[in-house]
């Protein structure tokens, strides 16, 4: 059950998104008593996007990180080379098993397009080739893609406390490749563009699994209503409501 707290419109609402994600991860950690397994599809280089790295290094979390783009995977593998709790796989996830073309910027184009996240890759060419770029700014890499249910069965994984999916516009196909509810996740995070068909499909998939989705920036965050608890002191501290804290107008 949700209750109306009244209207609050911060001046820069995007600044709250990292804190909300951190609070959700803290809530998962507490709910699962620190025994958290992360299934991440589209892990990129491992040190950008969702803040899982510190959880693996400092909080004892474990996980399976899947990344299809070779350059990203090389960095991801090196990052976790010494870890015995994190496994990495160099492949993509889809609702079909096939070799598929991944599109990415050439190193030269990436150096010029500094606002585009490094290592960005997608099965959808138009997500990479933005306005003003020449066709030769794109490189194509063929990568193997498998259904996630086949991967999980092969590895003997039958549960995950956190499921995170960032597949460059292919998120709906990822969700169709396995039974989300069968993993009994505590928190599901899916990267989507609001208002798109993919976004609607992902929302429907979450709801069909009994999860209530919320939008936090570019992420859909889904969890079972009433399951996660964020301590009130954590919220008040973040918003600088302590007696000795100087209040900041957002």
PAKEDREN-273451 format. One record per residue (C-alpha): residue number from 1; residue in one letter; x, y, z. Coordinates in nm, 4 decimals, padded with zeros to 6 digits. Example, Ala and Ser with C-alpha at 12.3 -4.5 7.8 and 13.67 -1.06 7.14 Angstrom:
<pts>
   nr  rest      east     north        up
    1     A   01.2300  -00.4500   00.7800
    2     S   01.3670  -00.1060   00.7140
</pts>
This chain:
<pts>
   nr  rest      east     north        up
    1     X   00.0000   00.0000   00.0000
    2     X   00.1270   00.3471  -00.0884
    3     X   00.0151   00.6620   00.0884
    4     X   00.0063   01.0155  -00.0452
    5     X   00.2754   01.2375   00.1046
    6     X   00.1729   01.5462  -00.0856
    7     X   00.3363   01.7130  -00.3838
    8     X   00.7138   01.7583  -00.3870
    9     X   00.8871   01.9003  -00.6936
   10     X   01.2647   01.9459  -00.6470
   11     X   01.4423   02.1919  -00.8732
   12     X   01.6746   01.9230  -01.0095
   13     X   01.4984   01.5876  -00.9606
   14     X   01.7649   01.3935  -01.1536
   15     X   02.0070   01.4628  -00.8683
   16     X   01.7989   01.2362  -00.6445
   17     X   01.8228   00.9320  -00.8703
   18     X   02.1634   00.7978  -00.7552
   19     X   02.0544   00.8276  -00.3923
   20     X   01.7285   00.6431  -00.4585
   21     X   01.9188   00.3608  -00.6310
   22     X   02.1656   00.3453  -00.3405
   23     X   01.8804   00.3327  -00.0884
   24     X   01.7178   00.0459  -00.2794
   25     X   02.0454  -00.1473  -00.2847
   26     X   02.0885  -00.0837   00.0877
   27     X   01.7353  -00.2127   00.1435
   28     X   01.8122  -00.5286  -00.0557
   29     X   02.1303  -00.5814   00.1457
   30     X   01.9394  -00.5526   00.4734
   31     X   01.6454  -00.7653   00.3576
   32     X   01.8763  -01.0441   00.2395
   33     X   02.1143  -01.0080   00.5365
   34     X   02.4047  -00.9403   00.3003
   35     X   02.3585  -01.2588   00.0970
   36     X   02.2948  -01.0960  -00.2382
   37     X   02.3512  -01.2518  -00.5812
   38     X   02.3364  -01.0128  -00.8776
   39     X   02.2429  -01.1235  -01.2286
   40     X   02.3476  -00.8386  -01.4564
   41     X   02.2771  -00.8445  -01.8292
   42     X   02.4763  -00.5758  -02.0083
   43     X   02.7405  -00.5159  -01.7428
   44     X   02.9554  -00.3003  -01.9759
   45     X   03.3054  -00.2421  -01.8327
   46     X   03.1836  -00.2971  -01.4767
   47     X   03.2759   00.0436  -01.3371
   48     X   02.9986   00.2560  -01.4894
   49     X   02.6212   00.2596  -01.4656
   50     X   02.4743   00.0889  -01.1601
   51     X   02.6983   00.1021  -00.8498
   52     X   02.7541  -00.2717  -00.8072
   53     X   03.1338  -00.2658  -00.7959
   54     X   03.1537  -00.1376  -00.4384
   55     X   02.8951  -00.3970  -00.3340
   56     X   03.1093  -00.6760  -00.4758
   57     X   03.4277  -00.5364  -00.3239
   58     X   03.3049  -00.4157   00.0149
   59     X   02.9711  -00.5794   00.0974
   60     X   03.0352  -00.9421   00.0064
   61     X   02.7871  -00.9543  -00.2803
   62     X   02.8336  -01.2122  -00.5565
   63     X   02.7102  -01.2241  -00.9120
   64     X   02.7054  -01.3319  -01.2736
   65     X   02.7866  -01.0446  -01.5108
   66     X   02.7072  -01.0850  -01.8803
   67     X   02.8509  -00.8521  -02.1464
   68     X   02.8603  -00.9138  -02.5245
   69     X   03.0803  -00.6303  -02.6525
   70     X   03.4436  -00.7547  -02.6629
   71     X   03.6152  -00.4330  -02.5494
   72     X   03.3771  -00.3933  -02.2564
   73     X   03.4147  -00.7570  -02.1636
   74     X   03.7945  -00.7358  -02.1600
   75     X   03.7747  -00.4507  -01.9082
   76     X   03.5062  -00.6318  -01.7075
   77     X   03.7103  -00.9508  -01.6917
   78     X   04.0210  -00.7646  -01.5810
   79     X   03.8232  -00.5795  -01.3138
   80     X   03.7077  -00.9036  -01.1497
   81     X   04.0105  -01.1207  -01.2309
   82     X   04.0971  -01.1672  -00.8627
   83     X   03.7406  -01.2212  -00.7400
   84     X   03.6087  -01.5621  -00.6404
   85     X   03.2526  -01.4300  -00.6014
   86     X   03.1947  -01.2742  -00.9434
   87     X   03.1731  -01.4677  -01.2705
   88     X   03.1710  -01.2998  -01.6125
   89     X   03.0443  -01.4230  -01.9496
   90     X   03.1222  -01.2802  -02.2935
   91     X   02.7902  -01.3206  -02.4731
   92     X   02.4593  -01.1499  -02.5328
   93     X   02.1115  -01.2431  -02.4180
   94     X   01.8052  -01.2521  -02.6411
   95     X   01.4910  -01.4576  -02.6962
   96     X   01.6698  -01.6419  -02.9786
   97     X   02.0045  -01.8223  -02.9917
   98     X   02.2057  -01.6764  -03.2794
   99     X   02.5092  -01.4738  -03.3796
  100     X   02.3923  -01.1140  -03.4045
  101     X   02.5617  -00.7856  -03.5079
  102     X   02.6499  -00.5386  -03.2349
  103     X   02.7027  -00.1757  -03.3291
  104     X   02.9422   00.0603  -03.1525
  105     X   03.1410   00.3754  -03.2200
  106     X   03.4902   00.3520  -03.3602
  107     X   03.7620   00.4639  -03.1165
  108     X   03.8036   00.7849  -03.3194
  109     X   03.4318   00.8648  -03.3106
  110     X   03.4151   00.7815  -02.9393
  111     X   03.6961   01.0275  -02.8691
  112     X   03.5012   01.3027  -03.0454
  113     X   03.1595   01.2158  -02.8973
  114     X   03.2546   01.2641  -02.5349
  115     X   02.8956   01.2975  -02.4164
  116     X   02.8147   00.9444  -02.5313
  117     X   02.9025   00.6868  -02.2632
  118     X   03.2223   00.5007  -02.3459
  119     X   03.1818   00.1450  -02.4652
  120     X   02.8184   00.1929  -02.5630
  121     X   02.6982  -00.0861  -02.7913
  122     X   02.3596  -00.1961  -02.9213
  123     X   02.1872  -00.4361  -03.1580
  124     X   02.0003  -00.1297  -03.2862
  125     X   02.2224   00.0718  -03.5181
  126     X   02.0234   00.3954  -03.4850
  127     X   02.0869   00.4008  -03.1101
  128     X   02.4586   00.4400  -03.1835
  129     X   02.4639   00.6492  -03.5008
  130     X   02.3335   00.9798  -03.3702
  131     X   02.2556   01.2936  -03.5690
  132     X   02.5562   01.4473  -03.7371
  133     X   02.7705   01.1325  -03.7383
  134     X   02.9045   00.9802  -04.0590
  135     X   02.8289   00.6171  -04.1419
  136     X   03.1945   00.5243  -04.1003
  137     X   03.1775   00.6266  -03.7320
  138     X   03.0131   00.2902  -03.6647
  139     X   03.1859  -00.0440  -03.6349
  140     X   03.0096  -00.3809  -03.6371
  141     X   03.1037  -00.6816  -03.4242
  142     X   02.9298  -01.0172  -03.4459
  143     X   02.8576  -01.1686  -03.1052
  144     X   02.6934  -01.4909  -02.9839
  145     X   02.3526  -01.4520  -02.8196
  146     X   02.1735  -01.7134  -02.6084
  147     X   01.8466  -01.7373  -02.4207
  148     X   01.8932  -01.6600  -02.0529
  149     X   01.6988  -01.9672  -01.9390
  150     X   01.9529  -02.1878  -02.1193
  151     X   02.2449  -02.0039  -01.9558
  152     X   02.0931  -02.0286  -01.6087
  153     X   02.0177  -02.3983  -01.6503
  154     X   02.3709  -02.4696  -01.7713
  155     X   02.5209  -02.2872  -01.4707
  156     X   02.2723  -02.4204  -01.2162
  157     X   02.1454  -02.0749  -01.1158
  158     X   01.7881  -02.0822  -00.9872
  159     X   01.7647  -01.7571  -00.7889
  160     X   01.8949  -01.4014  -00.7901
  161     X   01.8245  -01.1276  -00.5391
  162     X   01.8990  -00.8504  -00.7902
  163     X   01.8330  -00.8720  -01.1646
  164     X   01.9655  -00.5805  -01.3724
  165     X   01.9169  -00.5494  -01.7478
  166     X   02.0729  -00.2875  -01.9755
  167     X   02.0652  -00.4248  -02.3283
  168     X   02.0662  -00.1180  -02.5516
  169     X   01.6996  -00.1310  -02.6474
  170     X   01.6828  -00.5121  -02.6438
  171     X   01.5519  -00.5375  -02.2873
  172     X   01.2087  -00.6781  -02.3789
  173     X   01.3716  -00.9655  -02.5701
  174     X   01.5921  -01.0390  -02.2695
  175     X   01.2879  -01.0582  -02.0431
  176     X   01.1186  -01.2956  -02.2875
  177     X   01.4152  -01.5338  -02.2704
  178     X   01.3513  -01.6540  -01.9132
  179     X   01.0879  -01.6625  -01.6405
  180     X   01.1594  -01.3599  -01.4227
  181     X   00.9411  -01.4689  -01.1325
  182     X   01.1127  -01.8072  -01.1119
  183     X   01.4291  -01.6346  -00.9849
  184     X   01.2308  -01.4788  -00.6976
  185     X   01.4163  -01.1449  -00.7243
  186     X   01.4044  -00.8885  -00.4476
  187     X   01.4809  -00.6027  -00.6875
  188     X   01.4694  -00.5784  -01.0671
  189     X   01.6306  -00.2878  -01.2526
  190     X   01.5718  -00.2423  -01.6266
  191     X   01.7162   00.0387  -01.8380
  192     X   01.4501   00.1728  -02.0765
  193     X   01.3404   00.4847  -02.2598
  194     X   01.0094   00.6088  -02.1216
  195     X   00.7157   00.6009  -02.3616
  196     X   00.8598   00.3401  -02.5993
  197     X   00.7129   00.0006  -02.6847
  198     X   01.0105  -00.1625  -02.5110
  199     X   00.9367   00.0346  -02.1954
  200     X   00.5713  -00.0771  -02.1991
  201     X   00.6737  -00.4410  -02.2518
  202     X   00.9177  -00.4265  -01.9607
  203     X   00.6586  -00.2715  -01.7295
  204     X   00.4127  -00.5459  -01.8264
  205     X   00.6738  -00.8164  -01.7624
  206     X   00.7447  -00.6770  -01.4154
  207     X   00.3785  -00.6547  -01.3271
  208     X   00.3146  -01.0080  -01.4534
  209     X   00.5817  -01.1252  -01.2074
  210     X   00.4112  -00.9509  -00.9146
  211     X   00.6510  -00.6569  -00.9047
  212     X   00.5503  -00.2933  -00.8684
  213     X   00.7585  -00.0783  -01.1059
  214     X   00.8790   00.2743  -01.0355
  215     X   01.0765   00.5007  -01.2655
  216     X   01.4099   00.6285  -01.1351
  217     X   01.5795   00.8253  -01.4106
  218     X   01.6542   00.5877  -01.6978
  219     X   01.5773   00.2824  -01.4836
  220     X   01.2603   00.0937  -01.4077
  221     X   01.2886  -00.0380  -01.0521
  222     X   01.0536  -00.3228  -00.9661
  223     X   01.0002  -00.4948  -00.6325
  224     X   00.7239  -00.6687  -00.4409
  225     X   00.5100  -00.4083  -00.2625
  226     X   00.5959  -00.3867   00.1061
  227     X   00.9085  -00.6024   00.0794
  228     X   01.1861  -00.3443   00.0964
  229     X   01.2306  -00.1057   00.3882
  230     X   01.4473   00.2064   00.3732
  231     X   01.5273   00.3295   00.7280
  232     X   01.3755   00.6710   00.7875
  233     X   01.7024   00.7996   00.9323
  234     X   01.8740   00.7160   00.6030
  235     X   01.6200   00.9246   00.4106
  236     X   01.6334   01.2154   00.6542
  237     X   02.0133   01.2138   00.6598
  238     X   02.0286   01.2246   00.2798
  239     X   01.7908   01.5207   00.2702
  240     X   02.0078   01.6895   00.5378
  241     X   01.7357   01.7056   00.8018
  242     X   01.9667   01.6334   01.0927
  243     X   01.9740   01.8942   01.3696
  244     X   02.3339   01.9838   01.2880
  245     X   02.2925   01.9738   00.9094
  246     X   02.2458   02.2783   00.6938
  247     X   01.9297   02.2373   00.4884
  248     X   01.9739   02.2611   00.1119
  249     X   01.6895   02.3683  -00.1157
  250     X   01.6717   02.1236  -00.4060
</pts>
